[in-house]
Amino acid sequence: MLLGIALLLWQRPWQSSPDKIAEIPANASALLTQQFRELSGASSESEFADAAGKTKAARTFAREAWSARESLGARDVGLRYITGGDVADRADGSTNATVEVSWIAGTGSGLAGETRTSTVQFRLDPQADGTFAVRSVKAASGSLPLWLAGKVTVHDQSGSVVIAVDGGVADHPIEEMTANVSKAVDDVIGGATGKVVVVAPHTQEQMAHLVGRKVADVAQIAAVTTNLDGSNGTAGGTVILLNPTIFATMDQRAAQVVLSHEATHLLTSAVGTTAETWVVEGFADFVALHDDKAPLSLSAGQILHEVKANKTPQHLPTSADFASTSHGLGAVYESAWMIFRMLGETHSDAEIVAFYDKVLGGTPLARALSTSFDLTVDQLTTAWQHYLVKSASTVS
């Protein structure tokens, strides 16, 4: 009996044995070229899983990736082996292969039906039978394809689409909040067309991978309007990408303002513009806060606190001020909004929208200010500074 117990303790049959990793074969490049061709050519989940490998990690990868492809209506998926995979680069014997991934999203995803291309890295485990098994995938250069980011669900509704990764952002009804955002923007600018597409990853790391950035680069951003994995920048390829680490901590009012702000960028095709940053960002907040009833102490508390401390800005916000890692980023956005808030007290929405359209269309700022409001840049700056000081005096 004692011998039997000892044997059980040694063998531990109740524990699953780890997937064994073998030596990398000499013809690794040729094998990987064929394996990624098979992954590309798979027409079913079972074929895709067979091509991904026999380990538990490979089966999990295949199941999630195929499900995400189905949810996004992905077609013309291509995985082209480029280099790597021929040398173990970790102590566990695994290897890293660089692969070009291309795909076209289905119309039900809200994404443009264009070819998206990016370069990713597959972590692979060599197997005893001379094959490789996929362990994980991450972005190499550029962004990670959405269907490789995790478990994907798509909620298509009138005027908007919400794409969640691994459950999305906790504690916020993103679908409900997004449902009417197009109308809210259209009520101010008029003529807004297109769907608002929101991508809600579950972690900040996923968000960073989806835009091909370091986590530190996105740490202060609640959301960004951008084009994912090789999209060419058309309005139909633009999405609002949420940072769950920040977005989940916001109350629903603040989160709604963020969505409306980003939807303004999306629906006015502001992504990639070379227009004055303060005009683009200030106008987006002008739209998002148009009917907001919150006091200035909440909507502009950071910049007004600085003004009360005798730190009134000496110039209009610059592009450098809006850098994502800049200290006091919230105050910069608020200061830009206060320019538009000031203009809105003496000019109609139509006049302000016309000014925004001119700048976005390439009209130099000085000319747009002159033709829209009969102001010079210096006159606007001085009026804004006085407006900030006056507003600060009313905030406790």
N, C-alpha and C positions, 0 to 999 in steps of 0.2 A: 504493500500500500504506500509506504514511504517512497519507494522507488518510483511508483506511478505519479505521486504528487510532484516529486522532483522533476520528472520528465515534463509534466504539464507546465510547471513554472519556467522551465528552460525553453520550451517550444512556444508557449503563450498563444495557443491557437485562436483565442478570442480577439487577438489584435490582428488587423489587416497588415500584411507585409508591405513594406514600402516598394514603390516601383524601382526596379533595378536599372542602373545606368551602366552601359557598356562602353567599350572603346569606340572612338569615332573611326569609321571606315575610311580607307585611303581615297575612295571615290566619292567622298561626301558631297562635293559640289554637283556631281551628276545626279546623285540620289535626291538631293534637295531640289534641283531643277525639276525632276520628275514629280516629286511629292507635291510641290506647289502648283504644278500643272493639274494634278489630280484634285487638289483642293479647289482650283478654279473651275474645273469641269464638272464638279459634283452637282447632280440634279436633285438630290434628296438629302435629308439630314443623315441618313445611314451612310450614304456614300461620302459625305463630308466628314463624318466621324471616323470612317475607315481610313480616310486620307490623313486625318489629324494625328492618329496614333492610338496605341492600345492602352496607355496608362490612364489612371483615374483623372489626372489633371487634363489630359488631352480630351477625354470624353466630356468633361465639364466645359472646357473651352468650346468644343464643337457644338454642344447643346445650346449654350448661351449665344454663340455667334450666329448659328443658324436661325434661332428664334428671333434674334435682333434683325437679321436680314429679312425674314418674313414680315416682321412688324413694320419695317421701313419700306417694304415692297422693292427691295434691292434687286437689280438685274445687271446683267453684263459684268458680273464680279470677276475681277482678275487679280491673281496673286503671282507676281513674277519675281523669282529668286534673283538677287543681284550679287551678293557676296557673303562671305562668312560661313560659319557652321562647320568649318574644317579643323578647328582647334578648340579644345576645352578651355574656357576662360574663367572657370570657377572651380573651387576645390571639390565641388560635388560632381564634377565631370560633365556638366552641361555646357552648351555652346550657344552662340548668338548668331543669327542670320539676318541680314538686311533684305527686306522684301518691298517691292513696289506694289501698292494696293490701289486698284481702281474700281469704281462702281458707279451706278446710276440709281438715284433714289426714286421710288415710286411717287406718283402724284398725291396719293393719300397721306403721305408723310408731311406734306406742306413744303417740301424742299424742291428746288428746281430740278427738272429732269435733264441734268447735264452730267457729263463725266467728271467725277471727283477723283483726284489722284494725290496720294501722299506716300511717304516712305516710312516704314515701321520696322521694328526689330522683334523677331520671334525668338523667345528663349526655348531651346530644344533639348530634349533628353535622348541621347543615342541609346538604342536598344540592342539586345543580344543578337537579334535576327538581321542586323544591318540597317534597320529603319530608324527614323527619328519620331519622337512624340512631342507635340506642342505642349509646353508648360504654361506660357504666358506671352503677352504681347504688349509693347509700349511704343510710343511715338519715337521716331529716329530724328528726322528733320521735318519740321512742319507739324501738323496736327494729327491726332489719332482719328482714324475713321470712326464715325459714330457707331457703326454696327459692331465694332471691336471694343467698345468702351465698357460693356457690361450688359445686364438684362435690360432690354428696351421695351417700353410700352408707348403706344401712340394714341392720343385722345384727339380726334378730329371733331371740331365743332364749327358752327357758323362764324366765319370771320377769323378763326384762330385755330392753331394746332399746338398741343402741348406734348412734348416728347420727354418722358422720364427715363432716367438711367438708374437701375438698381433701386427703384422706388421713388426717386426724385427728392425734393426738399420736404423735410418733415414739418408738420404743424402749420402749413399754409395751404388753403384750397386753391392751388395754382390754376386749375381749369376754370373755376368760378371767377377768379380774379382777372383772368385773361379774356374771358368771354366777351366783355363789352369794351375792351380797351380801344379797339379800332374806332368805335363810335365816339368815344371820348376825345380821341385825337381829331377825328373828322369834324366834330362840333366846333373846333377852334380853327383848323386850317381849311376845311372844306375840300372836297374832291379827293379824299384819301382813298386809295385803292390797294388791294393786295391783302394777303393773310398775314397775321402776326403769328410767327412761329417761335415758341419758347422751348428751349432745351434745358431741362432741370436735372443735372447730375446729382448724385447722392453725396459726393465728397468734393472738397476743394481740389484735391489731387486730380480727380477726373476732369474737373473744369479746366485746370491748367493743361492737362494732356490734350484736351479737345481743341485748345487754341495754340498748342505747341509752345507753351511758355513755362517758365519756372514758377513754382508755387509762390515764391516771394514777389513775383511780378504782378500777381493777381490778388494778393492778400488784402488790399484795401478796396477792391472793387466789388460792389454788390451784384452787378450784372454788366454785361457788355454786349453791344450789337455788333455782330461780326459775320464773316463767311467761313464756313468750316471746310476742312480738308480739300483744298484745291478748287473750291467753287470760284467762279470767275468774277464774283462781285455784283451780279445782277440782283435786282430787288428780290426776285424769287429764290435766290440762294442765300439770303440773309436771315439770320436767326438771332434771337435774344438768348444769350447763354447766362444762366444764373450761377452765382457763387453761393452754395448752400451754407457755408460757414458764416457768412455775413447775413444772407437773405433770411435764414431761419431765425435769427435773433431779432429781426425787425417786427414792430407791431404791424397790423394789417394795413393801416393808413400809409405808413412809410413804404411798405412793400408795394402797395398799389401805385404810389408816386413813382417808384423806381420802374415799374413795368410800363407806365404811361410815358415816362421820360424815354426809355429805350424804344418803345413803339413809335415815338415821334421820329427818332433817328431812322428806324426801319421804313416807315411809311413815306418819309420824305427823301429816301435814298441818300442819306447823309454819310453812309459808311464809305470811307476812303476819300472823302472830300478834302481839298486843301484850303477850304474856307477858314476864316478866323475861328479858332477853337471856342473863344468865349461866346461868339454868336451862335454856333452850333449847340453848345451845351446850355447856354442861357436860355435859348429859345425852347429847347426840349423841356426845361424846367418850367418855363412860362406856360407851356401847354399842360404839363403834368399837374401844376399847382393852380391852374386857371380858376377852378371852382373850389379850391381848398379853403376851409374855414379855420384852419389852425392859426394860432397867433404867431407873430414874427419871432417871438422868443423860441419857437419850435422850428419854424421853417427857415430861419436865417440866424439862429442863435450863435453859431460859431463866428461868423464874420462880424456880427454886431458886438460880440464880446471883445473881439480884437480892436474894433473901432473905439469902444469905451476905454480900452487900455492904451489909447493914443497910438494905435497901429493902423490907421486908415491907409488903404492901399495908395501908392504913389502913381500908379499907372493902371490901365486896363489889364485884365488877366492875359498872360501870354500862354503860348502852347506849352512852354516849359513848366509853367505853374500847374498845368493839368497832368503832368507826368504821374503815372499810376503809383509810383513809390514816393511821391512828394509828400513832405510833412504838411499837415493842415489842408489836405485835399478837400475836405468837406467845406471849409470856409471859402475856398476858391470857387467851387460850384455855386455856393450861395451868393457870392459876390457877383457872379455872372448873371444869375437869375435876378438880382436886385436891379441890374441895368434895365432888363426888360420889364420888371415890375414898375419901375419909374416911368419908362416910356408908355406903359399901358395906362397910366393915370391921365395922360393927355392925348393919347392917340388910340384909334380903334384897332380891334383885332385884325381887320383887313389890312390896315396900314403896316402893322407890325409883321404880318405874314408876308406882305409884299417886300418889305425890307429884307427879311430872312431869305426869301426866294432870290433876290438880287445877289446877295452875298454868296449864297450857295451856288448860284449860277456863274460866279466868277467876277462879278462887279467888285472893284476895289472898295474897301471899307469906307474910305473918305468920300467917294462919290455916292455910295449907297446912303450914307448918313445925310449927305447934303440934299439929295433928291427926295429922300423919304421924310426927313424930319427938319431940314434946313439947319443942320448942326454940323460943326467941325468935330474932329476927333478930340481936340483940346476942350471944346465946349461941352461935349458929352462927358468927358472925364471929370471936369470940374463939377458939373451938375450931379453926377453920380456920387462923387465924394461928399458933397453937401447933403445929398439924399441919405447916404449911409450914416453920417453924423446925426442928422435929424431923426432918423429911424432908431438909432442906438439910444437916443435920449428918451425914447418912449418905452424902452424895454428894461424891465427891472432885473 
